[in-house]
Amino acid sequence: MLIRLVGLVSIEHDREAPRVLASHQAQIALARLCVERPTGTSREQLADAIWPDGPPSTWASALRSVVSRLRAFLATESPTSEPQLIARGGRYLLQLPEGAQVDVERGESAAISAAAAYRDGDHSTAQRLATTSVSLLRGPFLASYEGEWVDSVRARLREVRVSALETASSSSAALGDTHHALRYAEEAVRQAPFRESAYRCQMTAHRLAGNRAEALRIYQQLRTVLAEELGIDPSPESEAVYLGLLASPSPCTVPARSPHRTVSSHPLN
């Protein structure tokens, strides 16, 4: 069983078409209960996610109805090993069947493992895991919904995905796969236009592809973006890559997880 919370909220089984939970409110409840599975979710937190503009006066009974619909849906999805949605001490706890997975958890875990593999020099594994993370986290979390909790999860997942794109780019560069190194770096810059480490990946990929002039142009683009939008200069790490480009045209690599500055007050589009 794979529960997808990115894009269309659904549950997938091997060799079967995805099954979509019809109730929008139950979709939100499923997402929050999955994400907060280790600690559980209070009734009030669940209500805030379902009704971000304020719960109805009869929210307690309305919430019970949503939870009942979610229980019924989960029971039909795993009749031989029924997930348990337990109410205990004013909190709901979701217990999934053994082997069940959630896409956002798989995506975050793959990104962390990819970065570790890259640091250890296992570039093939890093590339494979990073691209898995990128694929799993493609698309918005709970696409049709808004609210403080949804926005906070989206921001965290965007950060994870951009980090995975950087790792995918740098590991591809280390393997000599300049096509994918460029592709992932360019997407990282599109997703995070103020993130210097994404530009550094892009500069490295262009240099490895033999396009030193384009790498220098990317640095100038970074300088312009930072100066005009944020009023700051590039970091010492970015400056070092630029000086390396000026000093020698020979290829070099830049670690995907090198220190970088990310301005979190700006959205990652």
C-alpha positions as CSV (number, residue, x, y, z in Angstrom):
1,M,0.0,0.0,0.0
2,L,1.3,3.4,-1.0
3,I,-0.6,6.5,0.3
4,R,0.0,9.5,-2.0
5,L,-0.5,12.9,-0.5
6,V,1.4,14.8,-3.3
7,G,-0.8,15.6,-6.2
8,L,-4.0,13.5,-6.3
9,V,-4.6,12.1,-2.8
10,S,-5.0,8.4,-3.3
11,I,-4.0,4.9,-2.2
12,E,-2.2,2.5,-4.5
13,H,-1.8,-1.2,-4.4
14,D,0.5,-3.3,-6.7
15,R,-0.9,-3.7,-10.2
16,E,-4.1,-1.9,-9.3
17,A,-5.5,1.5,-10.3
18,P,-5.2,4.2,-7.6
19,R,-8.2,4.6,-5.4
20,V,-9.2,8.2,-4.5
21,L,-10.9,9.2,-1.3
22,A,-14.0,11.0,-2.5
23,S,-14.5,13.2,0.6
24,H,-12.2,16.3,0.5
25,Q,-12.4,16.7,4.2
26,A,-11.4,13.1,4.7
27,Q,-8.5,13.6,2.4
28,I,-7.2,16.4,4.6
29,A,-7.7,14.3,7.7
30,L,-5.8,11.4,6.1
31,A,-2.9,13.7,5.2
32,R,-2.5,15.2,8.7
33,L,-2.9,11.8,10.4
34,C,-0.3,10.3,8.1
35,V,2.2,13.1,8.6
36,E,1.8,13.2,12.4
37,R,1.5,9.4,12.8
38,P,4.3,9.1,15.4
39,T,2.7,11.5,17.9
40,G,-1.0,11.5,16.8
41,T,-3.2,14.5,16.1
42,S,-5.4,16.3,18.6
43,R,-9.1,16.8,17.8
44,E,-8.6,20.5,17.6
45,Q,-5.6,20.3,15.3
46,L,-7.5,18.0,13.0
47,A,-10.4,20.4,13.0
48,D,-8.1,23.4,12.2
49,A,-6.7,21.5,9.2
50,I,-10.1,20.5,7.8
51,W,-11.7,24.0,8.4
52,P,-8.8,26.5,8.2
53,D,-11.2,29.5,8.2
54,G,-12.7,28.3,11.4
55,P,-14.7,25.2,12.4
56,P,-18.5,25.1,12.4
57,S,-20.3,25.4,15.7
58,T,-21.0,21.7,15.6
59,W,-17.4,20.8,14.7
60,A,-17.1,18.0,17.2
61,S,-19.9,16.0,15.6
62,A,-18.8,17.0,12.1
63,L,-15.3,15.8,12.9
64,R,-16.6,12.4,14.1
65,S,-18.4,12.1,10.8
66,V,-15.2,12.8,8.8
67,V,-13.3,10.3,10.9
68,S,-16.0,7.7,10.3
69,R,-15.8,8.1,6.6
70,L,-12.0,7.8,6.7
71,R,-12.2,4.7,8.8
72,A,-14.6,3.1,6.3
73,F,-12.4,4.0,3.4
74,L,-9.3,2.6,5.0
75,A,-11.1,-0.6,5.9
76,T,-12.0,-1.3,2.3
77,E,-8.4,-0.6,1.2
78,S,-6.9,-3.2,3.5
79,P,-9.5,-5.7,4.5
80,T,-7.1,-8.4,5.6
81,S,-4.9,-6.1,7.7
82,E,-7.1,-3.2,8.7
83,P,-5.5,0.1,9.5
84,Q,-6.5,1.4,12.9
85,L,-7.6,4.9,13.5
86,I,-7.7,5.1,17.3
87,A,-9.2,7.8,19.4
88,R,-7.3,8.1,22.7
89,G,-7.1,10.9,25.2
90,G,-8.5,13.5,22.8
91,R,-6.1,12.5,20.0
92,Y,-6.4,10.4,16.9
93,L,-3.6,7.9,16.1
94,L,-3.3,6.3,12.7
95,Q,-1.7,2.8,12.6
96,L,-1.0,1.6,9.0
97,P,-0.6,-2.1,8.1
98,E,2.9,-3.5,7.9
99,G,4.6,-2.5,4.7
100,A,2.4,0.4,4.0
101,Q,4.2,3.6,2.9
102,V,3.5,7.3,2.5
103,D,4.9,9.1,-0.4
104,V,6.1,12.2,1.5
105,E,7.9,10.0,4.0
106,R,9.6,8.0,1.3
107,G,10.6,11.2,-0.5
108,E,12.1,12.8,2.6
109,S,13.9,9.5,3.6
110,A,15.3,9.1,0.0
111,A,16.6,12.7,0.0
112,I,18.4,12.2,3.3
113,S,20.0,8.9,2.2
114,A,21.0,10.4,-1.1
115,A,22.9,13.3,0.5
116,A,24.6,10.8,2.8
117,A,25.6,8.6,-0.1
118,Y,27.0,11.6,-2.0
119,R,29.1,12.6,1.0
120,D,30.4,9.0,1.1
121,G,31.4,9.2,-2.6
122,D,28.7,6.7,-3.7
123,H,27.5,8.8,-6.5
124,S,25.5,6.1,-8.3
125,T,23.4,5.5,-5.2
126,A,23.1,9.2,-4.5
127,Q,21.8,9.8,-8.0
128,R,19.3,7.0,-7.8
129,L,17.9,8.0,-4.4
130,A,17.9,11.7,-5.2
131,T,15.9,11.2,-8.4
132,T,13.5,8.9,-6.5
133,S,12.9,11.7,-4.0
134,V,12.4,14.3,-6.8
135,S,9.9,12.1,-8.5
136,L,7.9,11.3,-5.3
137,L,7.7,15.0,-4.3
138,R,6.8,16.3,-7.8
139,G,3.6,18.4,-7.4
140,P,2.0,20.2,-4.6
141,F,1.1,18.6,-1.3
142,L,-2.7,18.6,-1.0
143,A,-3.0,20.5,-4.2
144,S,-6.6,21.8,-3.7
145,Y,-6.3,23.0,-0.2
146,E,-5.0,26.0,1.7
147,G,-4.4,26.7,5.4
148,E,-1.5,27.3,7.8
149,W,-0.8,23.6,8.4
150,V,-0.9,22.8,4.7
151,D,1.4,25.7,3.8
152,S,3.9,24.7,6.5
153,V,4.2,21.1,5.1
154,R,4.4,22.4,1.5
155,A,7.3,24.7,2.5
156,R,9.2,21.8,4.1
157,L,8.6,19.5,1.2
158,R,9.7,22.2,-1.3
159,E,13.0,22.5,0.7
160,V,13.5,18.7,0.6
161,R,12.8,18.5,-3.1
162,V,15.2,21.3,-4.0
163,S,17.9,19.7,-1.8
164,A,17.3,16.4,-3.7
165,L,17.5,18.2,-7.0
166,E,20.9,19.6,-6.0
167,T,22.1,16.2,-4.9
168,A,20.8,14.7,-8.2
169,S,22.7,17.4,-10.1
170,S,26.0,17.0,-8.3
171,S,26.0,13.2,-8.3
172,S,25.2,13.2,-12.0
173,A,28.1,15.6,-12.5
174,A,30.4,13.3,-10.6
175,L,29.3,10.5,-12.8
176,G,30.0,12.5,-16.0
177,D,26.3,12.7,-16.8
178,T,26.2,16.3,-17.8
179,H,22.8,16.2,-19.4
180,H,21.1,15.3,-16.1
181,A,23.4,17.4,-14.1
182,L,22.2,20.5,-16.0
183,R,18.6,19.4,-16.0
184,Y,18.3,19.0,-12.3
185,A,20.4,22.1,-11.5
186,E,18.1,24.2,-13.8
187,E,15.0,22.9,-12.1
188,A,16.5,23.6,-8.7
189,V,17.1,27.2,-9.7
190,R,13.5,27.5,-11.0
191,Q,12.1,26.2,-7.8
192,A,14.4,28.2,-5.5
193,P,15.5,31.4,-7.4
194,F,17.3,32.9,-4.3
195,R,19.2,29.7,-3.3
196,E,22.9,30.1,-4.1
197,S,23.7,26.4,-3.9
198,A,21.3,25.7,-6.8
199,Y,23.2,28.2,-8.9
200,R,26.5,26.6,-7.9
201,C,25.2,23.3,-9.2
202,Q,24.2,24.9,-12.4
203,M,27.6,26.6,-12.8
204,T,29.4,23.3,-12.2
205,A,27.2,21.4,-14.7
206,H,27.8,24.0,-17.4
207,R,31.5,23.9,-16.9
208,L,31.6,20.1,-17.0
209,A,29.7,20.3,-20.2
210,G,32.5,22.4,-21.6
211,N,30.5,25.7,-21.5
212,R,32.6,27.9,-19.3
213,A,31.1,31.1,-20.7
214,E,27.6,29.9,-19.7
215,A,28.9,29.0,-16.2
216,L,30.2,32.6,-15.9
217,R,26.9,34.0,-17.1
218,I,25.1,32.0,-14.4
219,Y,27.3,33.6,-11.8
220,Q,26.5,37.1,-13.1
221,Q,22.8,36.2,-13.1
222,L,23.2,35.1,-9.4
223,R,24.9,38.4,-8.5
224,T,22.1,40.4,-10.2
225,V,19.3,38.5,-8.5
226,L,20.8,38.8,-5.1
227,A,21.6,42.5,-5.5
228,E,18.3,43.5,-7.0
229,E,16.0,41.3,-5.0
230,L,17.8,41.0,-1.6
231,G,20.5,43.7,-1.5
232,I,23.3,41.2,-0.8
233,D,26.4,39.9,-2.5
234,P,27.1,36.2,-3.3
235,S,28.4,34.1,-0.4
236,P,32.1,33.1,-0.2
237,E,31.3,29.7,-1.5
238,S,29.7,31.1,-4.7
239,E,32.6,33.5,-5.0
240,A,35.1,30.6,-4.8
241,V,33.4,28.8,-7.6
242,Y,33.5,32.0,-9.8
243,L,37.2,32.5,-9.1
244,G,37.8,28.9,-10.0
245,L,36.1,29.5,-13.3
246,L,38.3,32.5,-14.0
247,A,41.5,30.7,-13.0
248,S,41.2,27.6,-15.1
249,P,38.9,26.2,-17.7
250,S,39.5,22.6,-16.4
251,P,36.4,20.8,-15.0
252,C,35.8,20.6,-11.3
253,T,32.9,19.5,-9.1
254,V,31.1,21.3,-6.2
255,P,29.5,19.3,-3.4
256,A,25.7,19.4,-3.5
257,R,25.6,19.8,0.3
258,S,28.1,22.6,0.6
259,P,27.0,25.4,2.9
260,H,24.6,27.8,1.3
261,R,22.3,30.6,2.2
262,T,18.6,30.2,1.6
263,V,16.3,33.1,2.2
264,S,13.2,31.4,3.6
265,S,11.1,34.6,3.6
266,H,10.8,34.3,-0.2
267,P,8.6,31.5,-1.7
268,L,10.2,28.7,-3.6
269,N,8.2,28.9,-6.8
